[in-house]
Amino acid sequence: MSAQQSSFASTIDSLRERVPEGLIHPKVGIVCGSGLSTLGSTLRDRVLVDYDTLPGFAKSTVAGHKSQLAFGYLGPEDKGVPVVAMLGRFHPYEGHTMASVVYPIRVMAKLGVTHIIITNAAGGLNPNLAVGTIVVIQDHIALPNLTGFNPLIGAQTDLSLPRFLPLSNAYSRPLRKLVFHAAHQLGLEKSALAEGTYAWVSGPTYETPAEGRFLRAAGGDVVGMSTIPEVLAAREMGVEVTVLSLVTNAVVIPDTYNSIREEVEAELAGKPLPAAVDAIVSHEEVLTIGKQKAEVMRQLVEKTVELIGSA
């Protein structure tokens, strides 16, 4: 048994000691992004397990993320679906290794999870996406993956898994359909949801205007610093994946740059131009929108889980 396989066994043994038999084999896994950890607050028969008590788990250090696994039931009491939710995720920019970032996803798969719903807060690249829109991801652009920062790089610890993973079907069509069926059943306005492509960047800096323009030109609709490593690990493990990105801010992409030369020449001519202020994005803005939309996201995820259970 490899060191990683031994770690998985220790983690699962530790969970079995604290999680009841009916919940230890969840059907659906949920990953909660920035400000969205309230998704785990409505689980019935909830059992919380701190990350720092589990072998192999790191600790989330980002504001808006907790460091707990939440086990429980979602859906009607007579046919609730057992789920496990990550209340806080790990990011490479925190200093975690890729193996640590995707470790919880692999644990979920080993517990029996067959479907994973991943949520995140993202910046809007597409000017047609209003802040507050939930984007159902249909594809991704992962610059880190293309430049050697891929969670699947390294020796295979399980030879039953594919060495060369296809990603043309990374985002489950059936699951995406269930999300839109869920939105319809909840009576959400058509504008509440959109479809698009997620651009993954390593972070922790927000994009420069030139970088945002580049990602938009490449076909990105939203951009964020997470999610794609988890998608790859889940797909490698044979789990169906859907991703919901909440647009919490518009990426700063001005149409033109204010010329400093013209500003100085105007000053020298005694005709100063109006003061220009560069727009900026803050994590507080991300958390604020996350909190405002947390209830809609919770309802959408819960209804989608119900539909998975009845499918």
Backbone hydrogen bonds, N-H to C=O, Kabsch-Sander energy under -0.5 kcal/mol:
donor,donor_aa,acceptor,acceptor_aa,energy
6,S,2,S,-2.3
7,S,3,A,-1.9
8,F,4,Q,-2.4
9,A,5,Q,-2.2
10,S,6,S,-2.1
11,T,7,S,-2.5
12,I,8,F,-2.6
13,D,9,A,-2.3
14,S,10,S,-2.2
15,L,11,T,-2.1
16,R,12,I,-2.3
17,E,13,D,-1.1
18,R,14,S,-0.5
18,R,15,L,-1.4
19,V,15,L,-2.4
23,L,20,P,-1.6
24,I,20,P,-1.4
27,K,82,P,-2.5
28,V,82,P,-1.5
29,G,115,H,-2.9
30,I,84,V,-2.4
31,V,117,I,-2.4
32,C,30,I,-0.5
32,C,86,M,-2.2
33,G,31,V,-0.5
35,G,64,G,-1.1
36,L,33,G,-2.5
39,L,36,L,-1.8
40,G,37,S,-1.8
41,S,38,T,-1.7
43,L,40,G,-0.9
44,R,73,Y,-2.4
46,R,43,L,-0.7
47,V,71,F,-2.5
49,V,69,L,-2.6
51,Y,67,S,-2.7
53,T,50,D,-1.7
54,L,51,Y,-2.2
57,F,54,L,-1.7
65,H,62,V,-1.9
68,Q,87,L,-0.9
69,L,49,V,-2.8
70,A,85,A,-2.6
71,F,47,V,-2.7
71,F,69,L,-0.5
72,G,83,V,-1.9
73,Y,44,R,-1.9
74,L,81,V,-2.0
79,K,76,P,-1.2
80,G,77,E,-0.6
81,V,74,L,-3.5
83,V,72,G,-3.1
84,V,28,V,-1.9
85,A,70,A,-2.9
86,M,30,I,-3.2
87,L,68,Q,-2.9
87,L,85,A,-0.8
88,G,32,C,-0.6
88,G,86,M,-1.5
94,E,91,H,-1.4
95,G,92,P,-2.1
96,H,91,H,-1.0
101,V,97,T,-2.2
102,V,98,M,-2.0
103,Y,99,A,-0.7
106,R,102,V,-1.9
107,V,103,Y,-2.1
108,M,104,P,-2.6
109,A,105,I,-2.2
110,K,106,R,-2.1
111,L,107,V,-1.7
112,G,108,M,-0.7
112,G,109,A,-0.9
113,V,108,M,-2.2
114,T,27,K,-2.5
115,H,27,K,-1.5
116,I,240,E,-2.8
117,I,29,G,-2.9
118,I,116,I,-0.6
118,I,242,T,-2.7
119,T,31,V,-2.5
120,N,244,L,-1.8
122,A,246,L,-2.8
123,G,223,V,-2.9
124,G,249,N,-3.3
125,L,123,G,-0.6
125,L,221,D,-2.7
126,N,221,D,-2.2
129,L,126,N,-2.2
130,A,128,N,-0.8
132,G,247,V,-3.2
133,T,130,A,-2.0
134,I,192,A,-2.7
135,V,133,T,-0.6
135,V,245,S,-3.4
136,V,134,I,-0.6
136,V,194,A,-3.5
137,I,135,V,-0.8
137,I,243,V,-2.3
138,Q,196,G,-2.9
139,D,196,G,-0.9
141,I,198,Y,-2.6
143,L,141,I,-0.6
143,L,200,W,-0.9
146,L,142,A,-1.7
147,T,143,L,-0.8
147,T,144,P,-0.9
148,G,145,N,-1.0
149,F,144,P,-3.0
153,I,150,N,-1.8
161,L,158,D,-1.8
165,L,163,R,-0.7
170,A,167,L,-1.6
172,S,170,A,-0.7
172,S,241,V,-2.0
176,R,172,S,-2.2
177,K,173,R,-2.4
178,L,174,P,-1.9
179,V,175,L,-1.9
180,F,176,R,-1.7
181,H,177,K,-2.3
182,A,178,L,-2.8
183,A,179,V,-2.3
184,H,180,F,-2.0
185,Q,181,H,-2.5
186,L,182,A,-1.8
187,G,183,A,-0.5
187,G,184,H,-1.0
188,L,183,A,-2.3
192,A,189,E,-1.9
193,L,190,K,-1.1
194,A,134,I,-2.0
196,G,136,V,-1.5
198,Y,139,D,-2.3
199,A,222,V,-2.9
200,W,141,I,-3.2
200,W,198,Y,-0.6
201,V,199,A,-0.5
201,V,224,G,-2.5
212,G,208,T,-2.7
213,R,209,P,-2.4
214,F,210,A,-2.2
215,L,211,E,-2.5
216,R,212,G,-2.4
217,A,213,R,-2.4
218,A,214,F,-1.7
219,G,216,R,-1.4
220,G,215,L,-2.6
221,D,197,T,-2.6
222,V,197,T,-1.9
223,V,123,G,-2.2
224,G,199,A,-2.2
228,I,226,S,-2.1
231,V,227,T,-2.4
232,L,228,I,-2.5
233,A,229,P,-2.2
234,A,230,E,-2.5
235,R,231,V,-2.6
236,E,232,L,-2.4
237,M,233,A,-1.7
238,G,235,R,-1.3
239,V,234,A,-2.8
240,E,114,T,-2.4
242,T,116,I,-2.0
244,L,118,I,-2.9
245,S,135,V,-2.8
245,S,243,V,-0.5
246,L,120,N,-2.9
246,L,244,L,-0.6
247,V,133,T,-2.8
247,V,245,S,-0.6
248,T,122,A,-2.4
248,T,246,L,-0.9
249,N,122,A,-0.9
251,V,124,G,-2.5
251,V,249,N,-0.5
253,I,251,V,-0.9
260,I,258,N,-0.5
263,E,259,S,-1.7
264,V,260,I,-2.7
265,E,261,R,-2.9
266,A,262,E,-2.2
267,E,263,E,-1.8
268,L,264,V,-2.6
269,A,265,E,-1.6
270,G,267,E,-1.5
271,K,266,A,-2.9
286,V,282,S,-1.4
287,L,283,H,-2.4
288,T,284,E,-2.3
289,I,285,E,-2.1
290,G,286,V,-2.1
291,K,287,L,-2.3
292,Q,288,T,-2.0
293,K,289,I,-2.0
294,A,290,G,-0.6
294,A,291,K,-0.5
297,M,293,K,-2.6
298,R,294,A,-2.6
299,Q,295,E,-2.5
300,L,296,V,-2.4
301,V,297,M,-2.7
302,E,298,R,-2.8
303,K,299,Q,-2.6
304,T,300,L,-2.1
305,V,301,V,-2.5
306,E,302,E,-2.2
307,L,303,K,-2.1
308,I,304,T,-2.2
309,G,305,V,-2.4
310,S,306,E,-1.4
311,A,307,L,-0.9
311,A,308,I,-0.6
